[in-house]
Amino acid sequence: MTQNKIAMVTGANKGIGYAAAEQLAAQGMTVLIAARNPQRAEEAAEALREQGNDAHALVLDVTDPATAEEAARQIEERFGHLDVLVNNAGISGSGQVSPSDAVDQIPSTVDLAMVRKVFDTNVFGVITVTNAVLPLLRRSPAPRIVNVSSAAGSLTICATPDGPLAALPASAAYSPSKTALNALTVQYANELRKDGILVNAADPGFVDTDINNHTGFLTTAQGAAVIVRLATLGADGPTGGFFNDSGPVPW
């Protein structure tokens, strides 16, 4: 079994997830491209291998515990451990629209089925995957967990009447799911601190991706930078925090 650093990134077949996997691979890690679609996962892994990286595809639907357990089994069988988990897979619930057009998220009229679907992926999916691979992370000398959040999950930012998100429609799905993810990050950090597992939330910023219909102004590589920084923290690095590329983000 290899002792190279092994990193798994969920939803890594495209966008920020792929960019994070690419940057981790560039640092010499073996990267596991976890995605629901087997073909897309393999195509992304192949693209990284063509760059000279060590990359492998994993079929993983974060809303399906059976696939998470199977992914963990495959990692254990092939590598024996896991050093980095990036919980990147997430959905907006509104499809590919700009944030200003996500009027279907307005709390007073929102479809509860949509809210449940968003939380199933963005919150419960993180618990599912994290718990499935936690035994493998415990075998690492420097395990790191990064949960990909958003400034939209910051209560402080969202509650500021003239703040940067003030012009956006109110959200009962995506934004609260990221707030819940931030809270979950703190709780995992509190539990795992004694084991040396650093757990942090990352805000990539407004990145040009499918989730916002490519209205973002940052590249995926720029958005992935903070994820990679948190995934490669030293032993004295923070845990239980929320960061963007400039530093801490207010809760």
C-alpha positions, 0 to 999 in steps of 0.5 A: 500500500502506498504511503504517498499523500492521498486526497479525495475531492468530491464533485471533482469532475469539473469546476472548483473541485477539478481545479482543487484536485489539479492543484493538489496533484501538482503538489505531488498528491495522488488525487481521487476524483469522486463524482456521481457519473463514472464517465465524467469522473474517469475523463477528469482523472485521465485529463490529470494523468495526461499532465503527468499526475497520479489521478484515479476516478471514484464513483460517489454520490454523496446522497447515497451512503452505499456509494460512500461506503464502497468508495471508502472500501476501494480507498482502503484496499488500494491505498490503505489511508486518506490524508485529505478530504475535500467536501466540494460537491454541492448544489444550489437548488435553482439550477444554472442561474445567476444568484440574482435570478434565484427567486425560487429560493425566497423563504415565503414561497419556497418549495420544501422539496427543493430545500430538502434536496439542497440540504441532502447534498450540501449538509447530509452528504458531507456527514455521509462522506466524512463518516465513511472515510474517517477511519482512513483519515485517522491513519494519516499523520496529518489528516485534513478536511476542507468543507467548501462553503460560501460567503452566502453562508455567513450570517454576518454578511447576509444580515448586513443591510448594505452588505455585498449580498444585500441585492440578492433574493432571500434564500431558504435553501442554498444560503442556509445549507452553507450556514449549516455546513459552517456549523457542522465544520465547527462541530467536527473540528471540536470532536477531532481536534484531539486527534490532530485532524484539522477541519475548516470551511472554505469560501472560494469566492464568486467563481465562474462555474455552472452553479451560477451560470458562469456569472462569477468573476474569479477563475476556478483556479483562483477559487481553489487556492484557499481550499488547497491552502487549508488542505495542506496546513501544517500541524500548527494550522487552524481548525474550526475556522471559515476562510477565504483567500484573504483570511477569516470570513465572519460567521 
